[in-house]
Amino acid sequence: MSPSKMIDLLGGTAAVARLCGLKMSTVSDWKHLDYVPQQSLFLIAYPLEVVTNGKVSRKNLFPDYWPQVWPELKGAK
């Protein structure tokens, strides 16, 4: 999923900036650069999973790291 789509699903640039504790211009740059830094992606991963009803999951976003970061997901689909 593109960064632009992620940001839109989470309520737009201002909402994501608040969620991550960043300036709106930083989040706007993500849309233009088509890139979300990994540390920020960690912050938006769970809200993104919620708004997409699991279609975009933390497991999908972080296939190599999710067991260490979210061990409670080990029993989930």
Secondary structure, DSSP 8 states (H G I E B T S, - for coil): --HHHHHHHTT-HHHHHHHHT--HHHHHHHHHHT---HHHHHHHHHHHHHHTTTSS-HHHH-TTTHHHH-GGGGG--
